[in-house]
């Protein structure tokens, strides 16, 4: 029996952990990975987005707080809850909630380091033989120093923790010999990965086959079914938790049903989820996709909340399959585009666009490692490695895992976040380039045939990754990144940055209400703290176009709209805006207090005028501009 398809007969297996503990290149590489990851983490935590996570990250923080406070609704879980539950642990231990984004980022970086070791160990087993240490170190470098992996690792997302579980599950499944404990442990880790992120379910279902092939055996034995037992254990616990909490035995969260429809409906772009509705009044951490699915379901069915989750899931699945059946040719074209997007070098948008954020970071900007680079390396190594009969089952096992996971991704969106596990597998496949017995080809025509196939696969991979068919390198999502960062900057009080980013958004789309709101509120903060230049009549006059047809939906915006009019000399309209705000938001609201201050200033020359009590705006409105 060989160890993960040992590269040459009698070759001793190489342990990645041993290789990384040795002196010389291994020590320096370990230090480089640690310093690079830690440096990026420190830089990121200094950014507004690192201190104030948005969208999915904020939702995870809200769920963690609800778990600790007991405010989590007794209903089936909309999203996988193992990661929010892990985030809740520091809060349960008494750590301040303000520390949670940093703690989550540190945990994500540690998971990235764990994934790096797993990738190295898989490469050590696959490319065992002469100079296999080189393959181990190359795989560790390709993943440990990978800028895309680091980009996602420090966010408050479940992708990196679930990836670490997934990769270590493969490490255990690839254990040599007939180790039943390793088989069960590998399955259990895959089951945990599914519990954290359901995208791994297709791989978990094929765990026994993966176990046999990764261990170097074409035939799968009954004992390999222990992997299924391992998978079932954590998923059973998840189901029992939902049954105890919500009264329903459920293994999977229910957000996938609407996402499956949205990803395959007529008009879907194949790259990322696009909202059909724009929401302005969602609570912090509230999921806009869930809000949209609820509203559309109510509109289509005439039902009112609370909805039956099972009925809603069935409805969206039926809608998706009906759309596919009605126009299968269009759906096949959509799947073709998705496949192209999945293999293209550009990381597709999912809450954030990697290309935009890479350009902002000095730690990521100059790093050449990317999906396309790894795809080209891996594509060339597959035919070269296949020459070794001992390695073929293991290579087939990795390709099976790759393809099964890829199919699962293609049923939804080809986003950069979703394909991250595939990128890790590419690092394992690409690590054999400096293993001599792999590069040594057989004599005669067979050698040239293999080399030609390797060249053709490299060219095909390069063509798919660098081209821009179907608008793969779509930068229109950059506006979302600017808006996201503007909102984060506003939340942490970085008003100059928030205002600048909001203006960038408005340059792309002058009608964006969220950007206009951030620009106005940030400018007001700058005007009250930075002095005359921002608070001048000319400065405020430039902000007046932002008020056109703007819905003054909160007290702060109502206050600032009146200030802009007051500072530019239109006291009548300013009073009217504040009066409307006072009627809407109450007598103690900021617009009500500004109204009282303004009326005193307008009437102060009259006998008997008295200053308003409790007004914090009197001195500011009276300040010359």
C-alpha positions as CSV (number, residue, x, y, z in Angstrom):
1,X,0.0,0.0,0.0
2,X,1.4,3.4,-0.9
3,X,1.1,6.7,0.9
4,X,-1.2,9.0,-1.2
5,X,0.2,7.5,-4.4
6,X,3.9,7.7,-3.6
7,X,5.8,9.1,-6.6
8,X,8.4,6.4,-6.9
9,X,8.5,2.8,-5.8
10,X,9.7,2.5,-2.2
11,X,9.8,6.3,-1.7
12,X,9.4,7.2,1.9
13,X,6.5,9.4,2.7
14,X,7.3,13.0,3.6
15,X,5.6,14.7,6.5
16,X,4.7,18.4,5.8
17,X,5.0,19.2,9.5
18,X,8.5,17.8,9.6
19,X,9.5,19.6,6.4
20,X,8.3,22.9,7.8
21,X,10.2,22.4,11.1
22,X,13.5,21.9,9.4
23,X,16.0,24.7,9.1
24,X,16.9,26.6,5.9
25,X,14.2,27.4,3.4
26,X,11.4,25.9,5.4
27,X,12.1,28.1,8.4
28,X,12.3,31.2,6.3
29,X,9.1,30.4,4.4
30,X,7.3,29.8,7.7
31,X,8.5,33.1,9.0
32,X,7.5,34.9,5.7
33,X,4.0,33.4,5.8
34,X,3.6,34.5,9.4
35,X,4.9,38.0,8.9
36,X,2.9,38.5,5.7
37,X,-0.3,37.4,7.2
38,X,0.2,39.3,10.4
39,X,1.2,42.4,8.6
40,X,-1.9,42.4,6.4
41,X,-4.1,41.6,9.5
42,X,-2.7,44.7,11.4
43,X,-3.2,46.9,8.3
44,X,-6.7,45.6,7.7
45,X,-7.8,46.2,11.3
46,X,-6.7,49.8,11.0
47,X,-9.1,50.3,8.1
48,X,-12.8,51.3,8.6
49,X,-13.9,48.0,7.1
50,X,-11.8,46.1,9.5
51,X,-13.3,47.9,12.5
52,X,-16.9,48.0,11.2
53,X,-17.7,44.9,9.2
54,X,-20.6,45.2,6.7
55,X,-23.3,43.0,5.1
56,X,-22.6,39.3,5.8
57,X,-19.9,40.2,8.4
58,X,-22.2,42.4,10.3
59,X,-25.0,39.8,10.1
60,X,-22.7,37.3,11.7
61,X,-21.9,39.7,14.5
62,X,-25.6,40.4,15.1
63,X,-26.4,36.6,15.2
64,X,-23.6,36.1,17.7
65,X,-25.0,38.8,19.9
66,X,-28.5,37.3,19.6
67,X,-27.2,33.9,20.6
68,X,-25.6,35.3,23.8
69,X,-28.5,37.6,24.7
70,X,-31.2,34.9,24.0
71,X,-32.8,37.1,21.3
72,X,-32.3,34.6,18.5
73,X,-35.7,33.8,17.1
74,X,-37.0,30.3,17.7
75,X,-37.3,29.5,14.0
76,X,-35.4,27.4,11.5
77,X,-31.9,28.8,10.8
78,X,-31.8,31.0,7.7
79,X,-28.0,30.6,7.4
80,X,-25.5,28.1,8.9
81,X,-25.1,28.9,12.5
82,X,-21.9,27.1,13.6
83,X,-19.7,30.1,12.7
84,X,-22.0,32.7,14.5
85,X,-22.0,30.3,17.4
86,X,-18.2,30.3,17.5
87,X,-18.2,34.1,17.4
88,X,-20.6,34.1,20.3
89,X,-18.1,32.2,22.6
90,X,-16.0,35.3,23.4
91,X,-19.1,37.3,24.2
92,X,-20.4,34.5,26.4
93,X,-17.0,34.6,28.2
94,X,-17.5,38.3,28.9
95,X,-15.3,39.8,26.2
96,X,-16.5,43.3,24.9
97,X,-18.5,43.2,21.7
98,X,-16.3,45.9,20.3
99,X,-13.4,43.4,20.3
100,X,-15.3,40.8,18.3
101,X,-14.3,42.0,14.7
102,X,-10.6,41.9,15.7
103,X,-11.0,38.5,17.4
104,X,-12.8,37.1,14.3
105,X,-10.0,38.4,12.1
106,X,-7.3,36.8,14.3
107,X,-9.2,33.6,14.3
108,X,-9.5,33.7,10.5
109,X,-5.8,34.2,10.1
110,X,-5.1,31.3,12.4
111,X,-7.5,29.2,10.2
112,X,-5.5,30.4,7.1
113,X,-2.3,29.1,8.7
114,X,-4.0,25.8,9.5
115,X,-5.1,25.6,5.9
116,X,-1.6,26.3,4.7
117,X,-0.3,23.4,6.7
118,X,-3.0,21.1,5.3
119,X,-2.2,22.1,1.7
120,X,1.5,21.4,2.4
121,X,0.7,18.0,3.8
122,X,-1.5,17.1,0.9
123,X,1.2,18.1,-1.5
124,X,3.8,16.1,0.5
125,X,1.7,13.0,0.1
126,X,0.8,13.5,-3.5
127,X,4.3,14.3,-4.7
128,X,6.2,11.9,-2.3
129,X,9.6,10.9,-3.8
130,X,12.8,12.6,-4.6
131,X,12.8,16.3,-3.5
132,X,9.2,16.0,-2.3
133,X,10.2,18.6,0.3
134,X,10.4,21.1,-2.5
135,X,6.8,20.3,-3.4
136,X,5.7,20.7,0.2
137,X,7.3,24.1,0.4
138,X,6.0,25.3,-2.9
139,X,2.5,24.3,-2.0
140,X,2.8,26.1,1.3
141,X,4.2,29.2,-0.4
142,X,1.5,29.3,-3.1
143,X,-1.3,29.2,-0.4
144,X,0.3,30.8,2.6
145,X,1.4,33.9,0.7
146,X,-1.8,33.9,-1.5
147,X,-3.3,37.4,-1.4
148,X,-6.8,36.2,-2.3
149,X,-6.8,33.7,0.6
150,X,-5.6,36.4,3.0
151,X,-8.2,38.9,1.8
152,X,-11.0,36.6,2.8
153,X,-9.2,35.2,5.9
154,X,-9.4,38.3,8.0
155,X,-13.1,39.1,7.2
156,X,-15.9,38.1,9.6
157,X,-16.9,35.3,7.2
158,X,-17.3,31.5,7.5
159,X,-15.3,30.8,4.3
160,X,-11.8,30.4,5.9
161,X,-12.8,28.4,9.0
162,X,-14.9,26.0,6.8
163,X,-12.0,25.7,4.3
164,X,-9.6,24.7,7.1
165,X,-12.0,22.0,8.2
166,X,-12.5,20.8,4.6
167,X,-8.7,20.6,3.9
168,X,-7.9,18.8,7.1
169,X,-10.8,16.4,6.3
170,X,-9.0,15.6,3.0
171,X,-5.7,15.2,4.9
172,X,-7.3,12.5,7.1
173,X,-9.0,10.9,4.2
174,X,-5.7,10.6,2.3
175,X,-4.0,8.8,5.3
176,X,-2.2,5.7,4.1
177,X,-3.2,2.1,5.0
178,X,-6.5,1.0,6.4
179,X,-6.8,3.5,9.2
180,X,-10.4,3.5,10.3
181,X,-10.0,6.3,12.8
182,X,-8.5,8.5,10.1
183,X,-11.4,7.7,7.7
184,X,-14.0,8.5,10.4
185,X,-12.1,11.7,11.4
186,X,-11.9,12.9,7.8
187,X,-15.6,12.4,7.3
188,X,-16.4,14.2,10.6
189,X,-14.3,17.2,9.5
190,X,-16.1,17.3,6.2
191,X,-19.4,17.2,8.1
192,X,-18.3,20.1,10.2
193,X,-17.3,22.0,7.1
194,X,-20.8,21.4,5.7
195,X,-22.2,22.6,9.0
196,X,-20.2,25.8,8.7
197,X,-20.7,26.3,5.0
198,X,-23.2,24.0,3.1
199,X,-21.3,24.3,-0.2
200,X,-19.2,21.4,0.9
201,X,-22.2,19.0,1.0
202,X,-21.6,17.4,-2.5
203,X,-18.1,16.5,-1.5
204,X,-19.2,15.1,1.8
205,X,-21.7,12.8,0.0
206,X,-18.8,11.3,-2.0
207,X,-16.5,11.0,1.0
208,X,-16.0,7.1,0.7
209,X,-14.9,7.4,-2.9
210,X,-12.7,10.3,-2.1
211,X,-11.2,8.3,0.8
212,X,-10.3,5.3,-1.5
213,X,-8.8,7.4,-4.3
214,X,-6.9,9.8,-2.1
215,X,-5.4,6.9,-0.3
216,X,-4.1,5.5,-3.5
217,X,-6.7,2.8,-4.2
218,X,-9.0,2.6,-7.2
219,X,-11.4,0.2,-5.5
220,X,-13.4,1.4,-2.6
221,X,-13.8,-0.9,0.4
222,X,-16.8,-1.2,2.8
223,X,-14.6,0.3,5.5
224,X,-14.4,3.5,3.5
225,X,-18.1,4.0,4.3
226,X,-16.9,5.0,7.8
227,X,-16.4,8.4,6.2
228,X,-20.2,8.7,5.8
229,X,-20.6,7.9,9.5
230,X,-18.1,10.7,10.3
231,X,-20.0,13.1,8.0
232,X,-23.4,12.1,9.6
233,X,-22.3,12.8,13.2
234,X,-21.9,16.6,13.1
235,X,-24.9,17.0,10.7
236,X,-27.0,14.9,13.1
237,X,-26.1,17.3,15.9
238,X,-27.0,20.3,13.7
239,X,-30.4,18.7,13.0
240,X,-31.0,18.0,16.6
241,X,-30.1,21.5,17.5
242,X,-32.6,22.9,15.1
243,X,-35.3,20.5,16.3
244,X,-34.7,21.5,19.9
245,X,-34.6,25.2,19.1
246,X,-37.2,25.6,16.3
247,X,-39.2,22.4,16.5
248,X,-38.0,21.1,13.1
249,X,-35.2,18.6,12.3
250,X,-33.2,20.4,9.7
251,X,-29.6,19.9,8.7
252,X,-29.3,22.6,6.1
253,X,-30.2,26.3,6.5
254,X,-33.0,27.6,4.2
255,X,-31.4,30.5,2.5
256,X,-30.3,28.2,-0.4
257,X,-33.7,27.8,-1.9
258,X,-34.2,31.5,-3.0
259,X,-30.5,31.8,-3.9
260,X,-30.9,28.7,-6.2
261,X,-33.8,30.5,-7.9
262,X,-32.0,33.8,-8.1
263,X,-28.9,32.2,-9.6
264,X,-30.8,30.4,-12.3
265,X,-33.8,32.6,-13.1
266,X,-34.2,34.3,-16.4
267,X,-32.0,37.4,-16.5
268,X,-29.4,36.0,-13.9
269,X,-25.9,37.2,-14.9
270,X,-24.1,34.1,-13.6
271,X,-21.5,36.1,-11.8
272,X,-23.1,37.3,-8.6
273,X,-26.5,37.8,-6.9
274,X,-28.3,41.0,-8.0
275,X,-31.1,42.4,-5.9
276,X,-34.5,43.0,-7.6
277,X,-35.4,45.4,-4.8
278,X,-33.5,48.2,-3.1
279,X,-34.0,48.5,0.7
280,X,-33.3,51.6,2.7
281,X,-34.8,50.8,6.1
282,X,-33.2,47.5,7.0
283,X,-32.0,47.0,10.6
284,X,-28.2,46.6,11.2
285,X,-27.2,43.1,10.2
286,X,-30.6,42.3,8.5
287,X,-30.1,40.3,5.3
288,X,-31.4,42.0,2.2
289,X,-31.6,38.8,0.3
290,X,-33.9,37.3,2.9
291,X,-36.0,40.5,2.9
292,X,-36.4,40.3,-0.8
293,X,-37.3,36.7,-0.8
294,X,-40.0,37.3,1.8
295,X,-41.5,40.2,-0.1
296,X,-41.5,38.4,-3.4
297,X,-43.0,35.3,-1.9
298,X,-45.8,37.4,-0.2
299,X,-46.5,39.2,-3.5
300,X,-46.6,36.0,-5.6
301,X,-48.6,33.9,-3.2
302,X,-50.8,36.5,-1.4
303,X,-49.7,35.0,1.9
304,X,-48.7,37.1,4.9
305,X,-46.0,36.3,7.6
306,X,-45.2,34.2,9.4
307,X,-44.5,31.9,6.4
308,X,-44.1,28.2,6.4
309,X,-40.4,27.7,5.7
310,X,-40.9,24.4,4.1
311,X,-43.6,25.8,1.8
312,X,-41.4,28.8,0.9
313,X,-38.4,26.5,0.1
314,X,-40.6,24.3,-2.1
315,X,-42.0,27.3,-3.9
316,X,-38.5,28.7,-4.8
317,X,-37.2,25.4,-5.9
318,X,-40.3,24.8,-8.1
319,X,-39.8,28.3,-9.6
320,X,-36.2,27.6,-10.4
321,X,-36.8,24.2,-12.0
322,X,-39.8,25.6,-13.9
323,X,-37.6,28.4,-15.3
324,X,-35.0,25.8,-16.4
325,X,-37.5,23.5,-18.0
326,X,-39.2,26.3,-19.9
327,X,-36.0,27.5,-21.6
328,X,-33.3,24.8,-21.2
329,X,-31.1,26.3,-24.0
330,X,-30.9,29.7,-22.2
331,X,-30.1,27.9,-18.9
332,X,-27.3,25.9,-20.6
333,X,-25.9,29.1,-22.0
334,X,-26.0,30.6,-18.5
335,X,-24.2,27.5,-17.1
336,X,-21.6,27.9,-19.9
337,X,-21.0,31.5,-18.8
338,X,-20.8,30.5,-15.2
339,X,-18.2,27.9,-16.0
340,X,-16.1,30.4,-17.9
341,X,-16.4,32.9,-15.0
342,X,-15.4,30.2,-12.5
343,X,-12.2,29.5,-14.4
344,X,-11.4,33.1,-15.3
345,X,-8.7,34.9,-13.3
346,X,-11.0,37.7,-12.2
347,X,-12.5,37.1,-8.8
348,X,-16.2,37.8,-9.1
349,X,-18.1,40.1,-6.7
350,X,-19.7,38.8,-3.6
351,X,-20.3,41.7,-1.2
352,X,-16.8,42.8,-2.1
353,X,-14.8,42.9,-5.4
354,X,-11.3,41.6,-4.7
355,X,-9.7,43.7,-7.5
356,X,-10.9,46.9,-6.0
357,X,-9.7,46.1,-2.5
358,X,-6.4,44.7,-3.8
359,X,-5.7,48.1,-5.4
360,X,-6.3,49.8,-2.0
361,X,-4.0,47.6,0.0
362,X,-0.2,47.9,0.0
363,X,0.0,44.3,1.2
364,X,-2.0,42.9,-1.7
365,X,-1.3,45.3,-4.5
366,X,2.0,43.8,-5.8
367,X,1.4,40.1,-5.1
368,X,1.2,38.2,-8.4
369,X,-0.3,35.0,-7.0
370,X,-3.8,34.7,-8.4
371,X,-6.3,32.1,-9.6
372,X,-5.1,32.2,-13.2
373,X,-1.5,31.8,-12.2
374,X,-2.3,28.7,-10.2
375,X,-4.7,27.3,-12.8
376,X,-1.9,27.4,-15.4
377,X,0.6,25.6,-13.1
378,X,-1.9,23.0,-12.1
379,X,-3.1,22.3,-15.6
380,X,0.4,21.5,-16.8
381,X,1.1,19.2,-13.8
382,X,-2.0,17.0,-14.2
383,X,-0.8,15.1,-17.4
384,X,2.8,15.0,-16.1
385,X,1.7,13.6,-12.8
386,X,-0.7,11.1,-14.4
387,X,2.3,9.2,-15.9
388,X,3.0,7.7,-12.5
389,X,0.5,4.8,-12.0
390,X,1.0,5.1,-8.3
391,X,-0.1,8.7,-8.3
392,X,-3.1,8.3,-10.6
393,X,-5.7,7.4,-8.0
394,X,-4.7,10.4,-5.8
395,X,-4.8,12.8,-8.7
396,X,-8.2,11.4,-9.7
397,X,-9.3,11.9,-6.1
398,X,-8.3,15.5,-6.0
399,X,-9.9,16.1,-9.4
400,X,-13.1,14.4,-8.2
401,X,-13.3,16.7,-5.2
402,X,-12.5,19.7,-7.4
403,X,-15.2,18.9,-10.0
404,X,-17.9,17.9,-7.5
405,X,-17.4,21.1,-5.5
406,X,-17.2,23.1,-8.7
407,X,-20.6,21.7,-9.9
408,X,-22.1,22.7,-6.5
409,X,-20.7,26.3,-7.0
410,X,-22.0,26.5,-10.5
411,X,-25.6,25.8,-9.3
412,X,-25.3,29.2,-7.6
413,X,-22.8,31.9,-8.3
414,X,-19.2,31.9,-9.6
415,X,-18.0,34.3,-7.0
416,X,-14.4,34.5,-5.8
417,X,-15.4,33.6,-2.3
418,X,-17.2,30.5,-3.4
419,X,-14.3,29.1,-5.4
420,X,-11.7,29.6,-2.7
421,X,-11.5,25.9,-1.9
422,X,-10.8,25.1,-5.5
423,X,-7.9,27.5,-5.4
424,X,-6.4,25.6,-2.4
425,X,-6.6,22.4,-4.4
426,X,-4.8,24.0,-7.4
427,X,-1.9,24.8,-5.0
428,X,-1.6,21.0,-4.2
429,X,-1.7,20.1,-7.9
430,X,0.7,22.8,-8.9
431,X,3.3,21.9,-6.3
432,X,5.0,19.1,-8.4
433,X,6.9,21.2,-10.8
434,X,10.3,20.7,-9.1
435,X,10.0,16.9,-8.3
436,X,12.5,15.2,-10.7
437,X,10.6,11.9,-11.2
438,X,7.5,13.9,-12.3
439,X,9.4,16.0,-14.8
440,X,11.3,13.0,-16.2
441,X,9.3,11.8,-19.2
442,X,9.4,8.4,-20.9
443,X,11.4,8.0,-24.1
444,X,10.0,8.1,-27.6
445,X,6.6,9.2,-28.9
446,X,4.9,9.0,-25.5
447,X,7.1,11.7,-24.1
448,X,6.2,14.1,-26.8
449,X,2.5,13.2,-26.6
450,X,2.5,14.0,-22.8
451,X,4.5,17.2,-23.3
452,X,2.2,18.3,-26.0
453,X,-0.9,17.6,-23.9
454,X,0.7,19.5,-21.0
455,X,1.4,22.5,-23.3
456,X,-2.2,22.4,-24.7
457,X,-3.7,22.3,-21.2
458,X,-1.5,25.2,-20.1
459,X,-2.5,27.3,-23.1
460,X,-6.2,26.5,-22.6
461,X,-6.0,27.4,-18.9
462,X,-4.2,30.6,-19.8
463,X,-6.7,31.5,-22.5
464,X,-9.7,31.0,-20.2
465,X,-8.1,32.8,-17.3
466,X,-6.8,36.0,-19.0
467,X,-9.6,36.7,-21.6
468,X,-12.6,38.9,-21.0
469,X,-15.4,37.1,-22.7
470,X,-19.0,37.7,-21.4
471,X,-17.7,40.8,-19.6
472,X,-15.9,38.6,-17.0
473,X,-13.8,41.5,-15.8
474,X,-16.8,43.6,-15.0
475,X,-15.8,46.6,-12.8
476,X,-19.3,48.0,-12.4
477,X,-19.4,46.4,-9.0
478,X,-16.7,48.8,-7.8
479,X,-19.4,51.3,-6.9
480,X,-20.6,48.7,-4.3
481,X,-17.2,48.5,-2.8
482,X,-16.9,52.3,-2.5
483,X,-20.3,52.5,-1.0
484,X,-19.5,49.7,1.5
485,X,-16.3,51.4,2.6
486,X,-17.9,54.8,2.8
487,X,-20.5,53.4,5.2
488,X,-17.9,51.7,7.3
489,X,-15.9,54.9,7.4
490,X,-19.0,56.8,8.5
491,X,-19.6,54.3,11.3
492,X,-16.2,54.6,12.8
493,X,-16.1,58.4,12.5
494,X,-13.6,58.7,9.6
495,X,-15.7,61.5,8.1
496,X,-13.2,62.8,5.6
497,X,-12.7,59.3,4.1
498,X,-16.5,58.6,4.2
499,X,-17.2,61.8,2.3
500,X,-14.5,61.2,-0.3
501,X,-15.7,57.7,-1.0
502,X,-19.4,58.8,-1.1
503,X,-18.4,61.4,-3.7
504,X,-16.7,58.6,-5.7
505,X,-20.0,56.7,-5.6
506,X,-21.9,59.7,-6.7
507,X,-19.5,60.3,-9.6
508,X,-20.6,56.9,-10.9
509,X,-24.3,57.3,-10.0
510,X,-25.5,60.7,-8.8
511,X,-28.8,59.3,-7.7
512,X,-27.6,56.8,-5.2
513,X,-29.6,57.7,-2.0
514,X,-27.2,55.9,0.3
515,X,-24.2,57.7,-0.9
516,X,-26.0,61.1,-0.8
517,X,-26.9,60.4,2.8
518,X,-23.4,59.5,3.8
519,X,-22.0,62.5,2.0
520,X,-24.3,64.9,3.8
521,X,-23.9,63.5,7.2
522,X,-20.1,63.2,6.9
523,X,-19.9,66.8,5.6
524,X,-21.9,68.0,8.6
525,X,-19.5,66.3,10.9
526,X,-16.6,67.9,9.2
527,X,-18.2,71.3,9.2
528,X,-18.8,71.1,13.0
529,X,-15.3,69.9,13.8
530,X,-12.9,71.2,11.1
531,X,-13.9,74.8,11.1
532,X,-14.5,77.5,8.6
533,X,-13.5,75.9,5.3
534,X,-16.1,73.1,5.4
535,X,-18.6,75.3,7.2
536,X,-18.5,78.1,4.7
537,X,-21.5,79.2,2.6
538,X,-19.7,78.2,-0.5
539,X,-18.9,74.7,0.9
540,X,-22.5,74.1,1.9
541,X,-23.7,75.4,-1.4
542,X,-21.9,72.6,-3.2
543,X,-23.8,70.1,-1.1
544,X,-27.3,71.5,-2.0
545,X,-27.7,69.3,-5.1
546,X,-27.5,66.3,-2.8
547,X,-30.9,67.4,-1.4
548,X,-32.8,67.1,-4.6
549,X,-35.7,64.6,-4.2
550,X,-33.9,63.1,-1.2
551,X,-36.1,61.2,1.2
552,X,-35.4,62.6,4.6
553,X,-36.0,59.3,6.3
554,X,-34.2,59.8,9.5
555,X,-33.7,62.6,12.1
556,X,-30.0,63.1,11.3
557,X,-30.6,63.6,7.6
558,X,-33.5,66.0,8.3
559,X,-31.2,68.0,10.6
560,X,-28.4,68.2,8.0
561,X,-30.7,69.1,5.2
562,X,-32.0,72.1,7.2
563,X,-28.4,73.1,8.1
564,X,-27.4,73.1,4.4
565,X,-30.3,75.5,3.6
566,X,-29.6,77.7,6.7
567,X,-25.9,78.0,6.0
568,X,-26.6,79.1,2.4
569,X,-29.1,81.8,3.5
570,X,-32.4,80.0,2.9
571,X,-33.8,80.2,6.5
572,X,-37.4,79.9,5.4
573,X,-36.9,76.5,3.7
574,X,-34.6,75.4,6.6
575,X,-37.3,76.1,9.1
576,X,-39.8,74.2,7.0
577,X,-37.5,71.2,6.8
578,X,-36.9,71.2,10.5
579,X,-40.6,71.7,11.2
580,X,-41.4,68.6,9.2
581,X,-38.6,66.7,11.0
582,X,-39.9,67.7,14.4
583,X,-43.4,66.5,13.5
584,X,-42.0,63.2,12.2
585,X,-39.4,62.5,14.8
586,X,-40.6,64.2,18.0
587,X,-40.0,67.3,20.1
588,X,-36.7,66.1,21.4
589,X,-35.2,65.1,18.0
590,X,-32.3,67.0,16.5
591,X,-34.4,68.8,13.8
592,X,-36.8,70.0,16.6
593,X,-33.9,71.3,18.6
594,X,-32.4,73.0,15.5
595,X,-35.8,74.5,14.8
596,X,-36.0,76.1,18.3
597,X,-32.4,77.4,17.9
598,X,-33.2,78.9,14.5
599,X,-36.4,80.6,15.7
600,X,-34.5,82.2,18.6
601,X,-31.8,83.5,16.3
602,X,-34.4,84.9,13.9
603,X,-36.3,86.6,16.7
604,X,-33.5,87.5,19.1
605,X,-33.7,91.3,18.2
606,X,-37.3,91.4,19.4
607,X,-38.0,92.2,23.0
608,X,-38.7,89.2,25.3
609,X,-36.9,86.6,23.1
610,X,-35.5,83.9,25.2
611,X,-33.0,81.2,24.2
612,X,-34.3,77.7,23.9
613,X,-33.6,75.2,26.6
614,X,-31.7,72.0,25.8
615,X,-30.5,73.2,22.4
616,X,-27.1,72.0,21.3
617,X,-27.4,73.7,17.9
618,X,-27.8,77.4,18.9
619,X,-24.0,78.1,19.0
620,X,-23.4,76.2,15.8
621,X,-26.2,77.9,13.8
622,X,-25.1,81.3,15.1
623,X,-21.5,80.7,14.0
624,X,-20.5,83.0,11.1
625,X,-19.8,81.2,7.9
